[in-house]
Amino acid sequence: MWSYTLDSHYSPGTRLTGFKVEATDGHIGKVDEATEEVGSAYIVVDTGPWIFGKEVLLPAGTIVRVDTKEEKILVNRTKEQIKNAPEYDKDKHRGDAAYRSQLGTYYGRDHS
């Protein structure tokens, strides 16, 4: 869940900040922060007015494709699934194993 997949077309070192992010059913925002730490990679998306300026954290495993030409990232979740995810906590996301586990469990389960 916390690693980029080979089929996402992500090349290590690509600066993703500012890329548009698209859920399976539409635009959700822009990348505010991105990491490529082995086993704990993620992007933080600023949703702007879509969820009242809220930010969401998406594990790298949710990324289906990175389009560097269009500066767009496609994720394999719906807007509703992202909106219902555990709330992003700027203070917890870096070092809190329980918080990461909660997010990993949420995004790792089958939502269909």
Residue, then its C-alpha position, 0 to 999 in steps of 0.5 A: m500500500w505504501s509503495y509505487t507500483l511498477d505500472s503507475h509509470y512513476s519514475p523515482g525523483t519525479r517532482l509531483t508537487g502541483f500535479k493534478v489528482e484525478a479519482t476514478d470519477g473526477h478531479i479531487g485537487k493538487v499534490d501539496e506534498a509527495t514522498e518516495e520513501v521505501g515502504s512509506a511513500y504517499i502524496v498529500v492532496d489539497t482538495g481546495p473547495w471540493i472538501f472545504g479546503k481539506e487535505v487528504l493523504l493517499p498511500a502511493g499504492t492508490i496511484v494507478r498512473v503518473d502522467t508527467k506530460e499532463e502533470k496528472i496523477l490518476v488514483n484507483r479510488t472514488k471521490e466518495q472513498i477519498k472523502n470518507a478516509p480517516e482525516y489527514d493529520k499533519d502532526k501524525h502522518r510522519g511518525d505515528a505507526a497507528y495512524r499509518s496503519q489506520l490509513g493503510t487498512y482503510y485504503g487496502r480494503d475492497h470498497s466495491 
